[in-house]
């Protein structure tokens, strides 16, 4: 080991790591945000059909699995841009490491594509299927007809698989950060469930901006209310966990309770992104008020702010930042 490397390893004299990590930027924020939305879409679209026993009624909901895959592709492109050695990205798939959340996440990101394509094809009605077959070459048309048959014959299993894949994708993004105990604000098992329920909420918010059947809209509002309430509980548990975890935990909590991230976290995430939308949705459902598009927009903004602030707080909370 060279003297320079020895100095870096023993005294951690690396300006990009200590006292603050300066590695991840907007690309990772966008990836985490879009990944959460896609996870929410897969879970919600599949759960709605499992609960009702009916295929999606609205045209928008039938095509959402394809839209979700497009959003995921955009997020993966942002992730790829963040890589230092982009041409070696294929090495993530050279092996599956069961103890590595990053390895599991890489495989989920690939396996969700065939599941999403079959989910979307099975959601189309007969007219849409016929139109799709007509617009494709004969060879591809025959393949589509086989895929339609497969999607119909294994519909329930496909819906359950889609829920599992969506939940895995949502959990993975939080667990990935939670496996880095050297970053104090990420050293919590709550991050996985928090990112999952936030993904459910933002996924529901995006769906609510579409032209949906009234029964679908009401069901999604109920899902969103539950997800927002769960998110508030998990944020409270996150703060309590920090405050009861010794000096390192209290240092992490300080960033949100009096520190540099206090104002933006509580105003943008908790108040604007959670409490206000929750109050408006409860008022809308109990008073039978007309739908207000501002509510899902606030939820989406809050979900983006949550990821941006947690990513920044984690990178700023190394052990060198302890008082």
C-alpha atoms as one frame of an Amber mdcrd trajectory, in Angstrom:
protein
   0.000   0.000   0.000   1.368   3.392  -0.975   1.854   6.076   1.714  -1.034
   8.066   0.235  -3.437   5.119   0.334  -2.251   4.218   3.839  -2.921   7.773
   5.027  -6.397   7.720   3.468  -7.280   4.320   4.965  -5.987   4.912   8.495
  -6.865   8.544   9.125  -9.741   8.716   6.607  -8.240  11.881   5.135 -10.433
  11.777   2.067 -12.157  15.098   1.282 -14.989  13.301  -0.552 -15.855  11.090
   2.433 -14.952  12.870   5.676 -16.425  14.788   7.344 -19.177  14.710   4.697
 -19.855  12.359   1.799 -20.020  14.143  -1.543 -20.713  11.371  -4.025 -24.429
  11.149  -4.820 -26.289  14.002  -6.474 -29.521  14.675  -8.341 -29.201  11.462
 -10.372 -29.706   9.283  -7.290 -32.536  11.493  -6.020 -34.346  11.109  -9.352
 -33.738   7.356  -9.376 -35.051   6.914  -5.820 -38.085   9.094  -6.553 -39.060
   7.365  -9.814 -38.291   3.941  -8.350 -40.684   4.629  -5.476 -43.436   5.788
  -7.849 -43.011   2.672 -10.019 -43.118   0.451  -6.923 -46.337   2.144  -5.853
 -47.918   1.771  -9.298 -47.175  -1.957  -9.460 -48.513  -2.611  -5.955 -51.618
  -0.446  -6.329 -52.704  -1.454  -9.841 -52.314  -5.138  -8.973 -53.937  -4.823
  -5.541 -56.956  -2.984  -6.954 -57.602  -5.841  -9.364 -57.005  -8.512  -6.702
 -59.494  -6.768  -4.393 -62.218  -6.140  -6.985 -61.736  -9.205  -9.165 -62.095
  -6.976 -12.260 -59.630  -5.751 -14.861 -58.951  -1.979 -14.812 -62.008  -0.033
 -15.977 -60.294   3.168 -17.060 -58.109   3.367 -20.141 -55.395   5.213 -18.205
 -55.049   2.461 -15.596 -54.780  -0.254 -18.276 -51.694   1.387 -19.766 -50.023
   2.314 -16.462 -47.758  -0.779 -16.298 -46.156   0.342 -19.567 -45.863   3.928
 -18.310 -44.297   2.622 -15.094 -41.642   0.745 -17.057 -40.898   3.945 -18.976
 -40.462   5.869 -15.712 -38.250   3.097 -14.362 -36.098   3.242 -17.492 -35.661
   6.990 -16.984 -34.658   6.402 -13.362 -32.195   3.673 -14.343 -30.682   6.004
 -16.943 -30.136   8.601 -14.209 -28.557   5.875 -12.060 -26.295   4.889 -14.961
 -25.209   8.511 -15.388 -24.056   8.509 -11.763 -21.715   5.522 -12.269 -18.018
   6.260 -12.466 -17.409   3.244 -14.737 -20.572   3.093 -16.829 -19.359   0.466
 -19.298 -18.909  -2.011 -16.450 -22.520  -1.838 -15.258 -23.147  -5.329 -16.679
 -20.990  -6.776 -13.893 -23.898  -6.308 -11.467 -25.469  -9.282 -13.269 -22.413
 -11.528 -13.291 -23.576 -13.017  -9.987 -26.334 -12.827  -7.380 -25.044 -12.003
  -3.903 -27.803 -12.930  -1.399 -26.388 -10.712   1.357 -26.107  -7.603  -0.827
 -29.155  -5.304  -1.157 -27.488  -3.724  -4.194 -27.294  -7.124  -5.913 -30.938
  -7.907  -5.113 -31.962  -4.477  -6.336 -30.088  -4.886  -9.618 -31.899  -8.144
 -10.338 -35.304  -6.764  -9.313 -34.784  -3.883 -11.760 -34.369  -6.405 -14.584
 -37.010  -8.974 -13.608 -39.704  -6.337 -13.164 -39.697  -5.646 -16.920 -41.179
  -8.976 -18.117 -43.621  -8.921 -15.188 -44.699  -5.381 -16.116 -45.105  -6.194
 -19.812 -47.322  -9.196 -19.054 -49.276  -7.199 -16.469 -49.926  -4.452 -19.012
 -50.818  -6.800 -21.862 -53.267  -8.655 -19.648 -54.931  -5.364 -18.647 -55.845
  -4.376 -22.219 -59.386  -4.950 -23.477 -60.177  -6.838 -26.693 -60.307  -3.730
 -28.893 -56.946  -2.518 -27.648 -55.390  -5.928 -28.152 -56.713  -6.211 -31.690
 -55.443  -2.741 -32.536 -52.012  -3.536 -31.135 -51.778  -6.758 -33.159 -52.848
  -4.976 -36.354 -50.146  -2.342 -35.985 -47.316  -4.854 -35.598 -45.613  -7.155
 -38.136 -47.092 -10.622 -38.556 -44.323 -12.428 -36.673 -44.536 -10.020 -33.745
 -48.344 -10.198 -33.854 -48.236 -13.962 -33.273 -45.879 -13.449 -30.353 -48.256
 -10.861 -28.883 -51.186 -13.273 -29.126 -49.178 -15.885 -27.212 -48.281 -13.319
 -24.582 -51.958 -12.333 -24.264 -52.833 -15.975 -23.671 -50.078 -16.352 -21.090
 -51.078 -13.129 -19.302 -54.728 -14.264 -19.124 -54.065 -17.848 -18.042 -51.720
 -16.833 -15.209 -53.449 -13.592 -14.279 -53.780 -14.046 -10.511 -50.235 -15.368
 -10.130 -49.006 -12.428 -12.223 -50.853  -9.938 -10.015 -49.345 -11.429  -6.856
 -45.902 -11.419  -8.473 -46.343  -7.761  -9.443 -47.247  -6.834  -5.865 -44.157
  -8.677  -4.613 -41.889  -7.097  -7.232 -43.239  -3.624  -6.480 -42.833  -4.112
  -2.729 -39.303  -5.413  -3.250 -38.401  -2.413  -5.392 -39.830   0.022  -2.841
 -38.065  -1.620   0.106 -34.765  -1.972  -1.723 -34.197   1.749  -2.164 -34.443
   2.363   1.572 -32.564  -0.779   2.584 -29.709   0.213   0.290 -29.166   3.393
   2.307 -29.788   1.572   5.581 -26.849  -0.787   5.000 -24.390   2.100   5.385
 -24.058   2.488   9.183 -21.159   4.933   8.785 -23.699   7.540   7.625 -25.594
   8.324  10.797 -28.871   9.497   9.215 -29.082   6.285   7.156 -28.340   3.935
  10.039 -31.942   2.873  10.641 -34.034  -0.165   9.740 -37.019   2.173   9.322
 -35.756   3.527   5.979 -36.889   0.460   3.993 -40.542   0.571   5.142 -40.512
   4.390   4.983 -39.438   4.421   1.336 -41.991   1.694   0.528 -45.008   3.543
   1.981 -43.761   6.796   0.461 -43.647   5.006  -2.892 -47.224   3.797  -2.390
 -48.329   7.351  -1.599 -46.539   8.964  -4.553 -47.693   6.164  -6.863 -51.288
   6.746  -5.798 -50.811  10.495  -6.260 -49.620  10.058  -9.836 -52.542   7.746
 -10.628 -55.009  10.240  -9.136 -53.880  12.843 -11.657 -55.196  10.612 -14.468
 -58.745  10.221 -15.790 -59.982   7.279 -13.754 -63.223   5.504 -13.047 -64.894
   6.914  -9.927 -64.614   3.625  -8.015 -60.909   3.433  -8.852 -60.374   7.006
  -7.706 -62.109   6.423  -4.361 -60.081   3.269  -3.751 -56.817   5.069  -4.524
 -57.724   7.925  -2.161 -58.253   5.366   0.610 -54.896   3.755  -0.174 -53.220
   7.163  -0.122 -54.729   8.083   3.245 -53.437   4.828   4.775 -50.001   5.277
   3.189 -49.665   8.879   4.401 -50.698   7.891   7.933 -48.173   5.040   7.908
 -45.488   7.406   6.622 -46.107   9.819   9.492 -45.850   6.954  12.000 -42.593
   5.733  10.449 -41.075   9.227  10.489 -41.943   9.446  14.186 -40.340   6.027
  14.775 -37.262   7.148  12.837 -36.815  10.172  15.095 -37.478   8.175  18.287
 -34.983   5.545  17.124 -32.329   8.186  16.579 -32.957   9.863  19.947 -32.681
   6.538  21.824 -29.576   5.248  20.022 -26.818   6.925  21.935 -24.551   9.748
  20.859 -24.488   8.758  17.175 -28.280   8.570  16.988 -28.721  11.908  18.726
 -26.270  13.465  16.263 -28.371  12.107  13.382 -31.587  13.378  14.980 -30.058
  16.827  15.461 -29.985  17.309  11.694 -33.806  17.187  11.695 -34.472  18.598
  15.184 -32.692  21.914  15.286 -29.969  21.252  12.724 -29.541  22.338   9.099
 -32.323  20.134   7.685 -34.994  20.999  10.250 -36.869  23.710   8.367 -36.944
  22.032   4.955 -37.770  18.581   6.332 -40.681  19.564   8.535 -42.103  22.174
   6.178 -41.694  20.441   2.797 -42.012  16.770   3.782 -44.173  16.594   6.909
 -46.460  19.622   6.575 -46.727  20.249   2.816 -46.237  16.661   1.641 -48.133
  14.728   4.327 -50.293  16.643   6.817 -51.946  19.039   4.364 -52.764  16.330
   1.756 -54.015  13.993   4.506 -56.337  16.645   5.889 -57.627  17.545   2.423
 -58.260  13.924   1.460 -60.098  13.184   4.703 -62.199  16.305   4.258 -62.924
  15.412   0.636 -64.068  11.866   1.485 -66.185  12.805   4.523 -67.837  15.899
   3.048 -68.072  14.401  -0.484 -66.249  17.404  -1.899 -65.021  17.470  -5.533
 -61.554  16.128  -6.273 -58.749  18.700  -5.993 -55.678  18.052  -8.171 -53.517
  20.048  -5.751 -53.507  17.139  -3.282 -51.569  14.610  -5.422 -49.213  17.378
  -6.582 -48.349  18.147  -2.949 -47.816  14.442  -2.236 -45.450  14.115  -5.205
 -43.482  17.199  -4.155 -43.246  15.867  -0.612 -42.026  12.464  -1.825 -39.311
  14.101  -3.900 -38.302  16.340  -0.977 -38.132  13.331   1.376 -35.584  11.561
  -0.795 -33.568  14.666  -1.547 -33.322  15.701   2.123 -32.570  12.193   3.439
 -29.886  11.719   0.800 -28.283  15.063   1.676 -28.606  14.477   5.432 -27.029
  11.036   5.184 -24.073  12.284   3.201 -23.529  15.065   5.741 -23.729  12.782
   8.790 -20.443  10.880   8.969 -18.777   9.951  12.233 -16.431  12.895  11.839
 -19.528  15.108  12.212 -20.031  13.957  15.820 -19.546  16.787  18.318
